[in-house]
């Protein structure tokens, strides 16, 4: 026999489950869009800043595709990268360097850890991607470690 108290409890539980599922869905933002680095607001650590960087992201979780074009004193460079955000290892080729990466979620932040071997030795790059509440700003904090030393960058991107 169902009493009004049981109905209220059932409605409360259903509401709680719905609220938790919405909160979980919202904790994984969609990074899709065209993003331009704000060179003046960014800190490139010990690396020289580029003249410009534009990144196009297609994100349909767990798939993440990135096309990034940077202009610097060395000319224009474009990278095409493909990842999954499920913790599986992803392999991308950047020039003649094979880069292995793992991506995972930590709340609303996307964490990326990449490793590669070069002529100078092995390097590791750890990134933390966060999106502003209004979705108009993407912040990437990037920590580099290699035999040549360590540095940290904070790159602020505005949505175009």
C-alpha positions as CSV (number, residue, x, y, z in Angstrom):
1,X,0.0,0.0,0.0
2,X,1.4,3.4,-1.0
3,X,1.0,6.2,1.5
4,X,1.4,9.9,0.8
5,X,4.7,9.7,2.7
6,X,6.0,7.0,0.4
7,X,5.0,9.0,-2.6
8,X,6.8,12.1,-1.3
9,X,9.9,10.0,-0.5
10,X,9.9,8.4,-4.0
11,X,9.5,11.9,-5.6
12,X,12.4,13.2,-3.4
13,X,14.6,10.3,-4.4
14,X,13.8,10.7,-8.1
15,X,14.5,14.4,-7.8
16,X,17.8,13.8,-6.1
17,X,18.8,11.2,-8.7
18,X,17.9,13.7,-11.5
19,X,19.8,16.5,-9.8
20,X,22.9,14.4,-9.4
21,X,22.8,13.3,-13.0
22,X,22.5,16.9,-14.2
23,X,25.4,17.9,-11.9
24,X,27.5,15.1,-13.3
25,X,26.7,16.0,-16.9
26,X,27.5,19.7,-16.2
27,X,30.8,18.7,-14.6
28,X,32.2,17.8,-18.0
29,X,32.2,21.0,-20.1
30,X,32.2,21.0,-23.9
31,X,35.4,22.7,-25.1
32,X,34.2,22.9,-28.8
33,X,34.8,26.1,-30.6
34,X,37.5,28.3,-32.1
35,X,39.8,29.7,-29.4
36,X,42.4,32.5,-29.8
37,X,45.2,32.8,-27.3
38,X,45.4,36.1,-25.5
39,X,49.1,36.6,-25.6
40,X,49.1,39.6,-23.3
41,X,47.2,37.8,-20.5
42,X,49.1,34.5,-20.9
43,X,52.4,33.5,-19.2
44,X,54.6,31.3,-21.4
45,X,57.1,30.5,-18.7
46,X,60.7,30.1,-20.1
47,X,59.4,29.7,-23.7
48,X,59.2,32.8,-26.0
49,X,55.5,33.7,-26.6
50,X,54.1,33.1,-30.1
51,X,52.8,36.0,-32.1
52,X,49.4,34.3,-32.3
53,X,47.8,31.0,-31.7
54,X,44.3,29.9,-32.9
55,X,42.9,26.5,-31.8
56,X,39.9,24.8,-33.2
57,X,38.4,22.2,-30.9
58,X,35.7,19.6,-31.8
59,X,34.7,17.9,-28.5
60,X,32.0,15.3,-28.3
61,X,33.0,13.5,-25.2
62,X,34.8,11.2,-25.1
63,X,36.3,12.3,-28.5
64,X,38.4,15.4,-28.7
65,X,40.0,16.7,-31.9
66,X,42.3,19.7,-31.9
67,X,43.7,21.7,-34.8
68,X,46.1,24.4,-33.6
69,X,48.0,27.0,-35.7
70,X,50.7,29.1,-34.1
71,X,52.7,31.9,-35.7
72,X,56.2,32.7,-34.2
73,X,59.6,33.8,-35.3
74,X,60.0,30.2,-36.7
75,X,57.1,30.7,-39.0
76,X,53.6,29.1,-39.0
77,X,53.1,25.7,-37.4
78,X,49.9,23.6,-37.4
79,X,49.2,20.6,-35.3
80,X,46.3,18.1,-35.7
81,X,45.7,16.0,-32.6
82,X,43.0,13.4,-31.7
83,X,42.3,12.2,-28.2
84,X,39.7,10.4,-26.1
85,X,38.9,11.5,-22.5
86,X,38.4,8.1,-21.1
87,X,41.8,7.5,-19.7
88,X,43.0,5.3,-22.6
89,X,46.4,6.0,-24.1
90,X,46.3,8.1,-27.3
91,X,49.2,8.4,-29.8
92,X,49.7,11.5,-31.9
93,X,52.6,12.5,-34.2
94,X,53.9,16.0,-33.9
95,X,56.5,16.4,-36.6
96,X,58.8,13.4,-36.2
97,X,58.0,13.0,-32.5
98,X,55.5,10.3,-31.3
99,X,53.6,11.7,-28.3
100,X,51.6,9.4,-26.0
101,X,48.9,11.0,-23.9
102,X,46.2,10.1,-21.4
103,X,43.3,12.3,-20.7
104,X,40.9,12.1,-17.7
105,X,38.3,14.3,-16.0
106,X,38.8,15.8,-12.5
107,X,35.4,17.4,-11.9
108,X,35.0,20.1,-14.5
109,X,38.7,20.1,-15.4
110,X,40.3,18.0,-18.1
111,X,43.7,16.7,-17.2
112,X,46.2,15.7,-20.0
113,X,49.5,13.9,-19.4
114,X,51.7,13.5,-22.4
115,X,55.1,11.8,-22.8
116,X,57.6,11.6,-25.7
117,X,61.2,10.8,-26.4
118,X,63.4,13.2,-28.3
119,X,67.1,13.5,-29.1
120,X,67.4,15.6,-26.0
121,X,65.8,12.9,-23.8
122,X,62.3,12.2,-22.5
123,X,59.8,15.0,-21.7
124,X,56.5,15.1,-19.9
125,X,53.8,17.7,-20.3
126,X,50.9,17.9,-17.8
127,X,48.0,20.1,-18.7
128,X,44.8,21.2,-16.9
129,X,42.0,22.7,-19.0
130,X,39.3,24.7,-17.4
131,X,36.4,26.6,-18.9
132,X,35.0,29.9,-17.4
133,X,31.5,29.8,-16.1
134,X,30.2,31.8,-19.1
135,X,32.1,29.5,-21.5
136,X,34.0,32.4,-23.2
137,X,37.4,31.7,-21.7
138,X,39.5,28.5,-21.8
139,X,42.5,28.4,-19.5
140,X,45.3,25.8,-20.0
141,X,47.9,25.4,-17.3
142,X,50.8,23.4,-18.8
143,X,53.8,22.1,-16.9
144,X,56.8,20.9,-18.9
145,X,59.6,18.6,-17.5
146,X,62.6,17.5,-19.6
147,X,66.4,17.0,-19.2
148,X,66.7,20.7,-20.1
149,X,64.6,21.8,-17.1
150,X,61.1,22.5,-16.0
151,X,58.7,25.4,-16.7
152,X,55.0,26.2,-16.3
153,X,52.7,28.1,-18.7
154,X,49.3,29.5,-18.3
155,X,47.6,30.2,-21.6
156,X,44.3,32.1,-21.6
157,X,42.1,31.7,-24.7
158,X,39.1,33.7,-25.8
159,X,36.3,32.1,-27.7
160,X,35.9,33.5,-31.2
